[in-house]
Amino acid sequence: MRKLKISMVAGSFLVLLFGFQNFQALDAPDGSQVFIQDLEGLRMQNYLKSSLNRINFNIGGYVYSSRESFGDQISFDGNYMAVVSPTYRESLNRFGLLTIYQKSRRGWVEVFIERLEAPCPYYTGDSNGCPILQPQFSVSVSGNLVAVGAPLGSYGVRSSKVLVYKNTNGVWAKNSEAMPGGAPVLDRFGIKVKIQNGEIFAQTNPVGVSQETRAYVCKPIIQFTLDAWDCSTAISFAIAASDNMPVGEFAVSGNYLMVHESIPGEVTNKIYVHKKTNEFNGGGVEVWVTTPRAIISVPRQISSLSLRGDELAVGLPNEKRSSVPGQGAVFIYLKEEETWNLEAQIRTDNINKNYQFGNSVFMANGAVLIGEKYNASSRTDISTEAPLISDPDFYNASLGNTGAAYVYLRKEYGVWKQAMFIKPPEAPYSLGKAFGSCVYASSDLKNILVSAPLESSSDTHIHGGGNYSTDSSDYGSGAVYHYKNPVMSLPGPGG
C-alpha cells in the first residue's frame, strides 16, 4: 500500500507525498508521524442498552415510557465506559442511573450499576423540595476512578457535589464525595466534571446574579484510600449576567485547563487558558495558576470543547452559514509556544438548518470526531466519501433528528477532510434518536462511541456482531453504539 506521509519540522509542516490509495495521513502537532489506514474497516461492533431499561408501564390507567435517556452523558478511557442516565424511572419515582462497562476482546461487560440520589415523585413539581428541572449529571472515568457530578444534589436537598466511585481489586463501589470546603454547595458544583492524573476537575454554574462561575481542582487528601478530597483550588472565570446563564464548557489535558466564559447577549465569548506550572514558586511543586495564560476569543453559543495536547476543538452547533441558523461549525486551534491560533473552521456541505453540527466533539491526534444530533438524512451506513449536494440520501430529511457523527482528518496544516460519515443502522426505526449527542473515542481512534439518548428500543441487552434492536416501543430509553476499526494506527492505548 502506498502512503501519504506528513511530518512537522521546527514548527512548520513539511509534506512528503508518495501517493496514496485508500489511505489517510495525519499530522500530529508534536512532530510525530501518524497514519490511518483502511478507513473502510470501521464497523458497528456493539449496541448497548441499559439492563434496567423499563418497558412502558401502566399506572392508574396512564401509560408511561421509561424516558431513561441512557447515554445522556458518557465517558471512555480505552478500557472502561461510564454511562449516566438522568431520568431513570421506577413507577412514578425518578432517579439518575450510573452504569460502568468494561471492554474486552469479545465485547462489553456491565460491571457496575447504581441508582443516583434519592427518589422524587415525577409530577410533584417543586413540592417536597424536588427540583422542577429534570436531574442533571455529568460523568468522567479514568483508570480506577469514576466521578459523577450531581449539580442539583439529592432530591429534597438543594446541594451540589461530585460522587466518586473507585475500583478496588476489580470491584466498583462508591468511595467518597468531593465538595468545596467539604460541605455541599448551592452553585451547581459538578455541572461538568473530568478526571486527569487522579485529580477531579469540577465546574460550577451560578444560581444568582453576579455569582462567579468557577472550575475547582480536587486532590485526594489520602492518596490511596481517596476517602476525602481537597477542593480548595478554585479558578474563577466568569460573572453571571443572570440567573439563567448558559453553562460554560471546560476541557483539561496535560498542564492546560480551558474554561469557557458564556455570557448572554455577548457577540464574542472567551476561552480562558490556565496552566499548571512551577515557574512562579521557584521551581517547586507545580500548581494551577488562576491568572489566564492566554485568552481565546470565539463566537458565543459554544456547546463542546475537547483538548488533546496542543490541539483544541471547539463545537459551535448554532453557528450560521449564509444566514441559515443551526448549521454549525467546529473550530480547530493549535498552540504555538503560549499562543493558541485558529487553524481551521470545519463545516459540512449540508444545506439544511438546525442539524447542530458540532454539538459534541472529541479531539484525537490530528483527527476530530464530531456529533450532529439533529441530522435527518435517511442514510443507514458508514461512508468514507465526502457527501455530494446531489446525493438524495444525504440530504433527505425524512428521518427527523436521527443524528449523525463525522470524522475529519488533517491533510495538511489548515486543511481538514471528511473521512467518515456515520449514521445509525436501524432506519426506519431511527426517528428522533439524537444519535451523536455525545461522542467519545479511544486515543488511537480504533474505538468510537456515539450515544443516542432518545433511541426508542425496549431492549435490555448488549448486542455484538453489529446486531441491534428494531423495536421502537419505548421512546427515549436511549442507547450507545460502539464502532471499531481494528487497523487504525493512531498512537495511544485502547485497541
C-alpha positions as CSV (number, residue, x, y, z in Angstrom):
1,M,0.0,0.0,0.0
2,R,1.3,3.4,-0.9
3,K,1.4,6.1,1.7
4,L,1.0,9.8,2.3
5,K,3.4,11.0,4.9
6,I,3.1,14.2,6.8
7,S,5.5,15.5,9.5
8,M,6.3,18.8,11.2
9,V,9.8,20.2,11.5
10,A,10.8,23.2,13.5
11,G,7.2,24.4,13.9
12,S,6.3,24.2,10.2
13,F,4.6,21.5,8.3
14,L,6.6,19.6,5.8
15,V,4.6,17.4,3.4
16,L,6.3,14.5,1.7
17,L,3.9,12.9,-0.8
18,F,4.5,9.4,-2.1
19,G,0.9,8.9,-3.4
20,F,-1.9,7.2,-1.7
21,Q,-4.8,4.9,-2.2
22,N,-7.4,4.2,0.5
23,F,-5.1,5.9,2.9
24,Q,-5.4,9.0,5.1
25,A,-2.4,10.6,6.8
26,L,-2.5,12.8,9.9
27,D,-0.1,15.4,11.1
28,A,0.5,15.5,14.9
29,P,1.5,18.9,16.3
30,D,4.2,17.2,18.3
31,G,6.1,16.2,15.2
32,S,5.2,12.5,15.3
33,Q,4.2,10.8,12.1
34,V,0.7,9.4,12.3
35,F,-1.1,7.2,9.8
36,I,-4.7,5.9,9.5
37,Q,-5.1,3.0,7.0
38,D,-8.2,1.4,5.5
39,L,-10.9,3.6,6.9
40,E,-13.3,1.3,5.2
41,G,-12.7,-1.2,8.0
42,L,-14.9,0.8,10.5
43,R,-17.9,-1.2,11.5
44,M,-20.6,-1.1,14.2
45,Q,-19.3,-3.6,16.8
46,N,-21.8,-3.3,19.7
47,Y,-25.2,-1.9,20.5
48,L,-25.6,-1.3,24.3
49,K,-28.8,-0.8,26.2
50,S,-29.4,-0.4,30.0
51,S,-30.0,-3.7,31.8
52,L,-32.6,-1.7,33.9
53,N,-34.4,-0.3,31.0
54,R,-38.1,-0.1,31.9
55,I,-40.6,-1.0,29.2
56,N,-43.7,1.2,29.1
57,F,-45.8,0.6,32.2
58,N,-49.4,1.4,33.2
59,I,-50.2,3.2,36.4
60,G,-53.7,4.3,37.2
61,G,-54.7,3.9,33.5
62,Y,-51.9,6.0,32.2
63,V,-49.1,4.5,30.2
64,Y,-45.6,5.9,30.8
65,S,-42.4,5.3,28.8
66,S,-39.2,4.9,30.7
67,R,-37.5,8.0,29.2
68,E,-34.4,6.9,30.8
69,S,-32.2,8.8,28.2
70,F,-29.4,6.2,28.6
71,G,-26.3,7.7,27.1
72,D,-27.2,11.3,28.0
73,Q,-23.6,11.6,29.2
74,I,-20.8,9.1,28.5
75,S,-17.0,8.9,29.2
76,F,-14.5,6.4,28.0
77,D,-10.8,5.8,28.9
78,G,-10.0,3.0,26.5
79,N,-10.9,0.3,29.0
80,Y,-13.9,1.4,31.0
81,M,-17.0,3.3,29.8
82,A,-19.2,5.1,32.3
83,V,-22.8,6.0,31.2
84,V,-25.2,8.3,33.0
85,S,-29.0,8.2,32.6
86,P,-30.6,11.3,34.0
87,T,-34.2,10.2,34.3
88,Y,-34.4,6.5,35.2
89,R,-37.9,5.8,36.5
90,E,-39.4,3.2,38.8
91,S,-43.2,3.7,39.0
92,L,-43.6,7.5,39.3
93,N,-40.3,7.9,41.1
94,R,-37.2,9.0,39.1
95,F,-33.5,8.6,39.7
96,G,-30.3,9.1,38.0
97,L,-28.5,5.9,36.9
98,L,-24.8,5.2,36.6
99,T,-23.6,2.2,34.6
100,I,-20.0,1.1,34.2
101,Y,-18.9,-1.2,31.4
102,Q,-15.5,-2.9,30.8
103,K,-14.3,-3.5,27.3
104,S,-12.8,-6.9,26.4
105,R,-11.8,-8.6,23.2
106,R,-15.2,-10.2,23.0
107,G,-17.2,-7.0,23.6
108,W,-18.5,-5.2,26.7
109,V,-19.4,-6.4,30.2
110,E,-21.6,-4.5,32.6
111,V,-19.5,-4.4,35.8
112,F,-21.5,-1.9,37.9
113,I,-24.9,-0.2,38.1
114,E,-26.3,2.0,40.7
115,R,-29.2,4.5,41.2
116,L,-28.1,8.1,41.8
117,E,-29.6,10.2,44.6
118,A,-32.9,9.7,46.4
119,P,-36.2,9.1,44.6
120,C,-38.5,12.0,43.8
121,P,-42.1,11.8,42.6
122,Y,-42.1,12.7,38.9
123,Y,-45.1,15.0,38.8
124,T,-44.8,16.9,42.0
125,G,-43.1,19.9,40.5
126,D,-41.4,21.7,43.4
127,S,-43.3,20.1,46.3
128,N,-41.3,18.1,48.8
129,G,-38.3,20.2,47.8
130,C,-37.9,18.3,44.5
131,P,-36.2,20.4,41.7
132,I,-38.5,21.4,38.9
133,L,-35.8,20.8,36.4
134,Q,-35.0,17.2,35.4
135,P,-32.0,15.8,37.1
136,Q,-28.6,16.7,35.5
137,F,-25.5,14.6,35.9
138,S,-22.0,14.7,34.3
139,V,-19.5,11.8,34.3
140,S,-15.8,11.1,33.8
141,V,-13.9,7.8,34.0
142,S,-10.1,7.4,34.2
143,G,-8.4,4.2,35.4
144,N,-9.9,3.1,38.7
145,L,-12.0,6.2,39.3
146,V,-15.4,7.4,38.1
147,A,-16.6,10.9,39.0
148,V,-20.3,11.8,38.7
149,G,-21.3,15.4,39.0
150,A,-24.6,15.9,40.8
151,P,-25.1,19.7,40.4
152,L,-28.7,19.6,41.8
153,G,-27.8,17.4,44.7
154,S,-30.1,15.0,46.4
155,Y,-33.8,15.5,45.7
156,G,-35.2,17.4,48.5
157,V,-31.8,18.8,49.4
158,R,-30.7,21.6,47.1
159,S,-26.9,21.0,47.3
160,S,-24.2,20.1,44.8
161,K,-21.4,17.5,45.0
162,V,-19.3,15.1,43.0
163,L,-19.8,11.4,43.7
164,V,-16.6,9.4,43.5
165,Y,-16.5,5.7,42.7
166,K,-13.4,3.5,42.9
167,N,-12.4,0.1,41.5
168,T,-10.7,-1.9,44.2
169,N,-9.4,-5.3,43.1
170,G,-11.9,-5.5,40.3
171,V,-14.9,-4.3,42.4
172,W,-16.5,-1.0,41.8
173,A,-18.2,0.9,44.7
174,K,-18.9,4.4,45.8
175,N,-15.9,5.6,47.7
176,S,-16.4,9.3,48.7
177,E,-17.8,12.7,47.8
178,A,-16.0,15.8,46.7
179,M,-17.2,19.2,47.7
180,P,-15.6,22.7,48.1
181,G,-14.9,23.1,51.8
182,G,-16.0,19.6,52.5
183,A,-19.7,20.7,52.5
184,P,-22.4,20.7,49.9
185,V,-22.7,24.0,48.0
186,L,-25.5,25.7,46.1
187,D,-23.8,26.8,42.9
188,R,-24.4,23.6,40.8
189,F,-21.0,22.3,41.6
190,G,-20.3,19.3,39.2
191,I,-22.3,20.6,36.2
192,K,-19.2,19.5,34.3
193,V,-16.6,17.1,35.7
194,K,-13.4,15.5,34.4
195,I,-10.7,13.3,35.9
196,Q,-7.0,13.6,35.0
197,N,-4.0,12.1,36.8
198,G,-6.0,11.3,39.9
199,E,-7.4,14.9,40.2
200,I,-11.0,15.8,39.7
201,F,-11.9,19.0,37.9
202,A,-15.4,20.2,38.6
203,Q,-17.2,23.2,37.2
204,T,-19.9,25.3,38.9
205,N,-22.8,27.2,37.3
206,P,-24.2,30.1,39.3
207,V,-27.7,30.3,40.7
208,G,-27.9,34.1,41.1
209,V,-26.9,37.3,39.6
210,S,-23.3,38.4,39.9
211,Q,-22.1,35.0,41.1
212,E,-18.8,33.7,39.9
213,T,-18.6,30.6,37.8
214,R,-15.6,28.5,38.9
215,A,-13.6,25.5,37.9
216,Y,-12.4,23.6,41.0
217,V,-9.4,21.3,41.2
218,C,-9.9,18.5,43.8
219,K,-7.0,16.5,45.0
220,P,-7.2,13.3,47.2
221,I,-6.2,14.0,50.7
222,I,-5.2,10.4,51.3
223,Q,-3.8,9.2,48.0
224,F,-4.5,5.5,48.3
225,T,-7.9,5.5,50.0
226,L,-9.4,8.6,48.4
227,D,-11.7,8.9,51.4
228,A,-11.6,12.7,51.3
229,W,-10.8,15.4,48.7
230,D,-9.3,18.9,48.9
231,C,-11.2,21.2,46.6
232,S,-9.6,24.4,47.7
233,T,-8.2,25.4,44.3
234,A,-10.8,27.5,42.6
235,I,-10.3,29.2,39.2
236,S,-12.9,31.9,38.6
237,F,-13.6,32.7,35.0
238,A,-17.0,34.4,34.6
239,I,-19.6,36.6,36.3
240,A,-23.2,35.6,35.7
241,A,-25.3,38.1,33.9
242,S,-28.5,36.5,35.0
243,D,-29.7,33.5,37.0
244,N,-30.2,31.6,33.7
245,M,-26.6,32.0,32.5
246,P,-25.8,29.2,30.0
247,V,-23.5,26.5,31.2
248,G,-19.9,27.2,30.1
249,E,-17.7,24.4,28.9
250,F,-14.3,23.3,30.0
251,A,-11.5,20.9,29.0
252,V,-8.3,19.7,30.5
253,S,-5.3,17.9,29.0
254,G,-1.7,17.8,30.4
255,N,-0.8,21.0,32.0
256,Y,-3.6,23.1,30.4
257,L,-7.1,23.8,31.5
258,M,-9.6,25.6,29.2
259,V,-12.6,27.3,30.7
260,H,-15.3,29.0,28.6
261,E,-17.0,32.2,29.7
262,S,-20.6,32.2,28.4
263,I,-22.5,35.5,28.9
264,P,-25.9,36.0,27.3
265,G,-26.1,38.8,24.7
266,E,-22.3,39.0,24.1
267,V,-21.3,38.7,20.4
268,T,-18.0,37.1,21.3
269,N,-17.2,34.9,24.3
270,K,-13.8,33.8,25.6
271,I,-11.9,30.7,26.5
272,Y,-9.5,31.3,29.3
273,V,-6.3,29.2,29.2
274,H,-4.9,28.2,32.5
275,K,-1.6,26.4,33.1
276,K,-0.2,24.1,35.8
277,T,3.4,25.3,36.3
278,N,6.1,25.8,38.9
279,E,7.6,28.9,37.3
280,F,6.1,31.2,40.0
281,N,7.2,29.3,43.1
282,G,10.9,28.8,42.5
283,G,10.7,25.6,40.6
284,G,8.8,23.7,43.4
285,V,5.6,21.8,43.1
286,E,3.5,22.6,40.0
287,V,0.3,24.4,40.8
288,W,-2.6,25.7,38.7
289,V,-2.3,29.4,38.1
290,T,-5.5,31.3,38.4
291,T,-4.4,34.1,36.1
292,P,-5.1,33.1,32.5
293,R,-2.0,32.3,30.4
294,A,-4.0,33.2,27.2
295,I,-7.5,34.2,26.1
296,I,-9.1,32.8,23.0
297,S,-11.9,34.9,21.5
298,V,-14.6,32.7,19.9
299,P,-18.2,33.1,18.7
300,R,-20.7,32.5,21.6
301,Q,-23.0,29.5,21.9
302,I,-20.2,27.1,22.4
303,S,-21.6,23.6,23.0
304,S,-18.4,21.5,23.5
305,L,-14.7,21.7,24.0
306,S,-12.1,18.9,23.5
307,L,-8.4,19.3,24.2
308,R,-5.6,16.9,23.4
309,G,-2.1,18.1,23.7
310,D,-1.6,21.2,21.6
311,E,-4.9,20.7,19.7
312,L,-8.3,22.2,20.8
313,A,-11.6,21.5,19.1
314,V,-14.5,24.0,19.8
315,G,-18.0,22.9,18.8
316,L,-20.4,25.7,17.7
317,P,-23.6,24.0,16.7
318,N,-25.6,27.2,16.4
319,E,-23.2,28.9,14.0
320,K,-24.9,30.4,11.0
321,R,-23.9,29.8,7.4
322,S,-25.3,32.0,4.6
323,S,-27.8,33.3,7.2
324,V,-29.1,29.8,7.8
325,P,-29.2,29.1,11.6
326,G,-28.1,25.9,13.3
327,Q,-25.8,24.5,10.6
328,G,-22.9,24.5,13.0
329,A,-19.2,24.5,12.8
330,V,-16.1,23.2,14.6
331,F,-13.1,25.5,15.1
332,I,-9.6,23.9,15.5
333,Y,-6.9,25.8,17.4
334,L,-3.2,24.9,17.6
335,K,-0.8,26.0,20.3
336,E,2.5,27.7,19.2
337,E,4.5,28.5,22.3
338,E,1.9,30.1,24.5
339,T,-0.4,31.3,21.7
340,W,-3.4,29.4,20.5
341,N,-4.0,30.1,16.8
342,L,-7.1,29.4,14.8
343,E,-6.0,26.7,12.3
344,A,-9.3,25.8,10.6
345,Q,-13.1,26.1,10.5
346,I,-14.8,22.8,9.8
347,R,-18.2,23.0,8.2
348,T,-20.3,20.4,6.4
349,D,-21.8,20.9,2.9
350,N,-25.2,20.3,4.4
351,I,-27.7,23.0,3.3
352,N,-30.3,22.2,6.0
353,K,-30.7,24.2,9.1
354,N,-30.7,23.2,12.8
355,Y,-28.8,20.0,12.3
356,Q,-26.5,21.2,15.1
357,F,-23.1,20.1,13.6
358,G,-20.6,20.3,16.5
359,N,-23.0,19.8,19.4
360,S,-20.3,17.3,20.6
361,V,-16.6,16.9,19.7
362,F,-13.7,14.7,20.6
363,M,-10.2,15.6,19.6
364,A,-7.8,12.9,18.7
365,N,-4.2,13.2,17.3
366,G,-4.8,15.1,14.1
367,A,-8.4,13.9,13.9
368,V,-11.7,15.1,15.3
369,L,-14.9,13.2,16.0
370,I,-18.0,15.4,15.6
371,G,-21.6,14.8,16.6
372,E,-24.6,16.3,14.7
373,K,-27.6,15.1,16.8
374,Y,-30.4,16.5,14.6
375,N,-29.1,15.3,11.2
376,A,-32.2,14.0,9.3
377,S,-30.8,12.1,6.4
378,S,-32.1,8.6,5.6
379,R,-28.6,7.1,5.2
380,T,-28.0,4.0,7.4
381,D,-24.4,3.2,6.7
382,I,-20.9,4.4,7.2
383,S,-19.5,6.4,4.3
384,T,-15.8,7.3,3.7
385,E,-16.7,9.6,0.8
386,A,-17.5,13.3,1.1
387,P,-21.2,13.9,0.6
388,L,-22.4,15.4,-2.6
389,I,-25.1,18.0,-2.8
390,S,-26.8,15.8,-5.4
391,D,-26.9,12.8,-3.0
392,P,-30.6,12.4,-2.2
393,D,-29.9,10.1,0.8
394,F,-27.6,12.5,2.5
395,Y,-29.9,15.5,2.2
396,N,-33.2,13.6,2.5
397,A,-34.8,15.0,5.7
398,S,-37.2,12.1,6.1
399,L,-35.9,11.0,9.4
400,G,-36.1,14.0,11.7
401,N,-33.5,14.2,14.5
402,T,-31.9,10.9,13.6
403,G,-28.5,12.2,14.1
404,A,-25.0,11.5,12.7
405,A,-21.3,11.5,13.5
406,Y,-18.3,12.6,11.4
407,V,-14.6,12.0,11.5
408,Y,-12.4,14.7,10.0
409,L,-8.7,14.3,9.3
410,R,-6.0,16.9,8.9
411,K,-4.5,16.5,5.4
412,E,-2.0,19.4,6.0
413,Y,-1.9,22.5,8.1
414,G,-5.2,24.3,7.8
415,V,-6.8,21.6,5.5
416,W,-9.2,19.1,7.0
417,K,-11.0,16.5,5.1
418,Q,-14.1,14.5,6.0
419,A,-13.1,10.8,6.3
420,M,-16.2,9.2,7.8
421,F,-20.0,9.9,7.9
422,I,-21.6,7.6,10.4
423,K,-25.3,7.0,10.6
424,P,-27.2,4.6,13.0
425,P,-28.2,1.4,11.1
426,E,-31.8,0.8,12.1
427,A,-33.9,3.1,9.9
428,P,-36.8,3.4,9.7
429,Y,-36.7,2.9,13.5
430,S,-34.4,5.9,14.0
431,L,-36.8,8.8,14.1
432,G,-35.9,11.2,17.0
433,K,-32.9,9.2,18.1
434,A,-30.5,12.2,18.6
435,F,-27.6,10.0,17.6
436,G,-24.4,12.0,18.1
437,S,-25.5,13.7,21.4
438,C,-22.2,12.5,22.9
439,V,-19.1,11.3,21.0
440,Y,-16.1,9.6,22.5
441,A,-13.2,7.5,21.3
442,S,-10.1,5.8,22.4
443,S,-7.0,7.9,21.9
444,D,-5.9,5.8,18.9
445,L,-9.4,6.2,17.3
446,K,-9.8,2.4,16.9
447,N,-12.9,2.5,19.1
448,I,-15.6,5.1,18.6
449,L,-18.6,5.6,20.9
450,V,-21.7,7.5,19.9
451,S,-24.7,8.0,22.2
452,A,-28.4,8.3,21.1
453,P,-30.3,9.2,24.3
454,L,-33.6,9.3,22.6
455,E,-33.4,5.9,20.9
456,S,-36.6,4.0,21.5
457,S,-36.0,0.3,21.9
458,S,-37.2,-1.5,24.9
459,D,-34.2,-3.9,24.7
460,T,-32.1,-4.5,27.9
461,H,-29.1,-6.3,26.4
462,I,-25.6,-5.7,24.9
463,H,-25.6,-6.9,21.3
464,G,-22.4,-7.8,19.4
465,G,-21.6,-8.5,15.8
466,G,-23.3,-5.4,14.5
467,N,-26.7,-6.6,15.7
468,Y,-29.3,-4.2,17.1
469,S,-33.0,-4.0,18.0
470,T,-35.7,-2.8,15.6
471,D,-38.2,-2.3,18.4
472,S,-39.4,1.2,18.9
473,S,-41.9,0.8,21.8
474,D,-40.1,2.8,24.5
475,Y,-39.3,6.3,23.4
476,G,-36.3,8.0,24.9
477,S,-34.9,4.9,26.6
478,G,-31.5,5.6,24.9
479,A,-28.6,3.5,23.5
480,V,-24.9,3.7,23.0
481,Y,-23.2,2.5,19.7
482,H,-19.7,1.1,19.6
483,Y,-17.8,1.3,16.3
484,K,-14.4,-0.4,15.8
485,N,-11.7,-0.4,13.2
486,P,-9.0,-3.0,14.0
487,V,-6.4,-1.5,11.6
488,M,-6.5,2.1,12.8
489,S,-3.0,3.3,13.7
490,L,-3.2,6.4,15.7
491,P,-0.8,6.2,18.6
492,G,-2.2,5.6,22.1
493,P,-4.0,2.9,24.1
494,G,-7.4,1.5,23.6
495,G,-7.2,-1.2,20.9
